[in-house]
Amino acid sequence: MWLNRLLRWFAPGLHLWELLIGRGELIAKKVIQRKWQEVVVEENISQTTKPERLFAAIGSVPGSFELLLESLSYTICYAPQLTIKGFGGPFEAHIEELYQHDVRKRVKPATTRSGTALTINGRSPSCDEEFALRDPNFGYYKPAHVTCQFVQGALMGPSPNVFDHFEYLVWLLSEDSNWLPRIIKNYLLKGFLDWNVWPWHDMPRRKTDDMHRSDVTGSLMAAMFEAADKDIDFHLTEVCLSDINERIGWSLAILEIDDDIEAIKKRLIEGGYIERCVTQYRRRRASIG
């Protein structure tokens, strides 16, 4: 499934090109598309990729910049880091133009209620969600919504997530994400506190051949559910800690980054992510009686 998501780069609109351009140009563009898709897979390109490395990958495929620019709305969906102000490189001016246009068209009467459930101030968002990382106020979207948009895209749009949710949380908790502006990194981390979708119950979907399910795999989630279901205190047992260690190690391997497992585990625990999850599970249980 993750590979299928990567292969969607450039895919939108290709069937229309057949009506608009010559066969030779169409074939050339499809060759560029296929080469870019191969580079995306080989270089493990995702939302976690530092822009400089992404630009280098684009530069390695002649013609890819032009195609990515033609489908800029899809490009920034798969690479939302480019929407951060000053991080767009050769796309910067084009992204800014789209952002400014979006801001202008979203100026509405104060009485409008559109999108108010998504914001922190009860008002309509000041920009489209795809530009939240560019807006000085994150478009006033709630952190959970911004994080969800970053990880898996808009509800009815293409999904850019090539990793499980926990891999993105591990990346944000790691030193590898420190190239993000601090305010943006913190907002995305805060989003994971409210968007409790990161727990795992089994192996990662992008597991490698040397990853195998163990006796502790999924123990943390099972313990959190048990505490909520039986309305008992949650305890972070040694089995749960072993499960966390195992999964962080797998996540680092999948992300292809080198970081300290213990340091990330400490940030996960001290950040309150586990307690917030248990609390949310309790509320869900209470709401269904």
C-alpha positions in Angstrom: 0.0 0.0 0.0 2.8 2.5 0.8 4.4 1.9 -2.6 1.1 2.6 -4.3 0.9 5.9 -2.6 4.4 6.9 -3.8 3.5 5.9 -7.3 0.7 8.4 -7.4 3.1 11.3 -7.9 2.2 12.9 -11.3 -0.6 10.5 -11.8 -3.5 13.0 -11.6 -4.3 14.4 -15.0 -2.2 12.1 -17.1 -5.3 10.8 -18.9 -6.1 14.4 -19.9 -2.7 14.9 -21.5 -3.5 12.3 -24.1 -6.1 14.8 -25.4 -3.9 17.8 -25.3 -0.4 16.9 -26.4 1.3 14.7 -29.0 2.1 11.1 -28.4 5.9 11.7 -28.3 5.6 14.3 -25.6 3.2 12.1 -23.6 5.7 9.2 -23.8 8.5 11.5 -22.7 6.5 12.8 -19.7 5.6 9.2 -18.7 9.3 8.3 -18.8 10.1 11.2 -16.5 7.3 10.2 -14.2 8.5 6.6 -13.9 12.0 7.7 -13.3 10.9 10.1 -10.6 8.8 7.4 -8.9 11.9 5.1 -8.8 13.9 7.9 -7.2 11.2 8.5 -4.6 11.3 4.9 -3.6 15.1 4.6 -3.7 15.6 7.8 -1.7 12.8 7.1 0.8 11.2 10.5 -0.1 8.3 11.5 2.2 7.1 14.4 4.3 10.1 13.8 6.6 12.6 14.5 3.9 14.7 17.7 4.3 13.9 20.1 1.5 17.5 20.3 0.3 17.6 16.5 -0.1 14.3 16.6 -1.9 15.6 19.3 -4.3 18.7 17.2 -5.0 16.5 14.2 -5.9 14.4 16.4 -8.2 17.5 17.7 -9.8 18.7 14.1 -10.5 15.7 13.6 -12.8 15.7 16.0 -15.8 12.3 17.3 -16.5 10.8 16.3 -13.1 10.7 19.9 -11.8 8.5 21.0 -14.7 6.1 18.1 -14.1 6.0 18.7 -10.4 5.3 22.4 -11.0 2.5 21.5 -13.4 0.8 19.5 -10.7 1.9 21.8 -7.8 -1.2 21.1 -5.7 -0.4 17.4 -5.7 3.3 18.1 -5.1 2.7 20.0 -1.9 0.3 17.3 -0.8 3.0 14.7 -1.0 5.7 17.1 0.2 3.9 19.5 2.6 7.3 20.6 4.0 7.6 22.7 0.9 4.8 25.0 2.0 6.7 26.2 5.0 7.7 29.8 4.3 11.2 29.9 2.9 11.4 26.1 2.4 9.9 26.0 -1.1 13.2 26.4 -3.0 12.4 26.6 -6.8 8.7 26.3 -6.0 8.7 29.1 -3.4 7.3 31.9 -5.5 4.7 29.7 -7.0 3.6 28.4 -3.6 3.4 31.9 -2.2 1.2 33.0 -5.1 -1.2 30.1 -4.5 -1.2 30.9 -0.8 -1.9 34.6 -1.3 -4.7 33.8 -3.7 -6.2 31.4 -1.2 -6.1 34.0 1.6 -7.8 36.6 -0.5 -10.6 34.3 -1.6 -11.2 33.2 2.0 -12.0 36.7 3.2 -15.7 36.2 4.2 -18.3 38.0 6.3 -17.9 37.7 10.1 -21.1 35.8 10.2 -19.9 32.8 8.3 -19.6 29.5 10.2 -17.8 27.5 7.5 -15.0 25.4 9.0 -15.4 26.8 12.5 -15.2 23.3 14.1 -11.7 22.9 12.9 -10.3 26.1 14.4 -8.9 27.2 17.7 -10.9 30.5 17.8 -14.3 29.3 16.6 -14.0 31.3 13.4 -13.5 30.2 9.8 -9.9 29.2 8.8 -7.8 32.0 7.4 -6.4 29.7 4.6 -6.9 26.3 3.1 -5.5 23.5 5.2 -2.8 22.7 2.7 -1.2 26.1 3.5 -1.5 25.8 7.3 2.3 25.3 7.7 2.9 28.5 5.7 0.4 30.7 7.6 1.8 32.6 10.6 -1.2 31.4 12.6 -1.5 27.9 11.0 -4.7 29.2 9.5 -6.1 29.0 13.0 -6.6 25.3 12.6 -6.4 23.1 15.6 -3.0 21.3 16.0 -4.6 17.8 15.5 -6.0 19.0 12.2 -2.7 20.4 11.0 -0.9 17.2 12.0 -3.5 15.0 10.3 -3.2 17.1 7.1 0.7 16.8 7.2 0.6 13.0 7.7 -2.3 11.8 5.5 -3.5 14.8 3.5 -7.0 16.1 3.0 -10.0 13.9 3.7 -11.1 13.6 0.1 -7.7 14.2 -1.5 -4.7 12.0 -2.2 -3.0 10.4 0.8 0.7 11.0 1.1 1.4 8.9 4.2 3.9 6.2 3.3 4.6 5.2 6.9 2.4 4.2 9.9 1.4 7.1 12.1 3.9 6.1 14.8 6.8 6.5 12.4 5.8 10.1 11.9 5.6 10.6 15.7 9.0 9.0 16.2 10.5 11.3 13.5 9.1 14.4 15.2 10.5 13.2 18.5 13.9 12.5 17.0 16.8 14.9 16.3 16.3 14.2 12.6 13.3 16.6 12.5 15.2 19.5 14.0 15.4 21.2 10.5 11.8 22.1 11.0 11.2 25.6 12.5 10.7 25.0 16.2 7.2 26.5 16.3 6.1 24.1 13.5 7.7 21.1 15.0 6.0 21.8 18.4 2.6 22.4 16.7 2.8 19.0 14.9 3.8 17.3 18.1 0.9 18.9 20.0 -1.3 17.7 17.2 -0.3 14.1 18.0 -1.4 14.6 21.6 -5.0 15.3 20.4 -4.9 13.0 17.3 -4.4 9.7 19.1 -4.0 7.4 16.1 -0.4 6.5 16.7 -0.6 3.3 18.8 0.2 0.0 17.1 -1.2 -3.5 17.7 1.0 -5.4 15.2 4.0 -5.1 12.9 4.7 -2.0 10.8 3.3 -2.2 7.3 6.7 -1.3 5.9 8.5 -4.0 7.8 11.8 -5.3 6.6 12.8 -8.9 6.3 14.7 -8.8 9.6 11.6 -7.6 11.6 9.6 -10.3 13.3 6.7 -10.2 15.7 7.7 -10.9 19.2 5.9 -11.8 22.5 5.8 -8.1 23.4 4.6 -6.7 20.1 1.4 -4.7 20.6 1.5 -5.0 24.4 1.3 -1.2 25.0 -1.9 -0.8 23.1 -3.4 -3.8 24.7 -2.6 -2.5 28.2 -4.0 0.9 27.4 -7.3 -0.6 26.1 -7.5 -2.9 29.1 -7.1 0.1 31.5 -9.8 2.0 29.7 -12.2 -1.0 29.3 -11.9 -2.1 32.9 -11.7 1.5 34.3 -8.5 0.7 36.2 -5.2 2.5 36.5 -2.8 2.2 33.7 0.7 1.0 34.5 3.7 1.2 32.1 5.0 -2.3 32.7 8.3 -3.7 31.6 6.5 -5.5 28.8 5.1 -2.3 27.6 8.5 -0.6 27.8 10.0 -3.5 25.8 7.2 -3.1 23.2 8.0 0.7 22.9 11.8 -0.1 22.5 11.1 -2.6 19.9 8.8 -0.4 17.8 11.0 2.7 18.1 13.9 0.6 16.8 11.8 -0.6 13.9 10.6 2.9 13.2 14.1 4.3 13.0 15.1 1.5 10.6 12.1 2.2 8.4 12.8 6.0 8.4 16.5 5.3 7.8 17.6 7.7 10.5 20.1 7.2 13.3 18.9 8.3 16.7 18.9 7.2 20.3 16.0 4.8 21.2 16.1 5.7 24.9 16.0 9.4 24.2 12.9 9.1 21.9 11.2 6.7 24.4 11.8 9.3 27.2 10.3 12.1 25.1 7.3 9.9 24.2 6.6 9.0 27.9 7.3 12.5 29.3 5.4 14.1 26.5 2.2 12.6 27.9 1.2 10.9 24.7 0.4 7.6 26.4 -1.7 9.1 29.2 -3.6 11.2 26.7 -4.4 8.1 24.7 -5.7 6.3 27.7 -7.9 9.3 28.6 -9.3 9.4 25.1 -10.0 5.6 25.2 -11.9 6.1 28.6 -14.0 8.9 27.1 -14.9 6.7 24.1 -15.9 3.9 26.3 -18.0 6.2 28.5 -19.7 7.7 25.5 -20.9 4.3 24.3 -22.1 3.3 27.7 
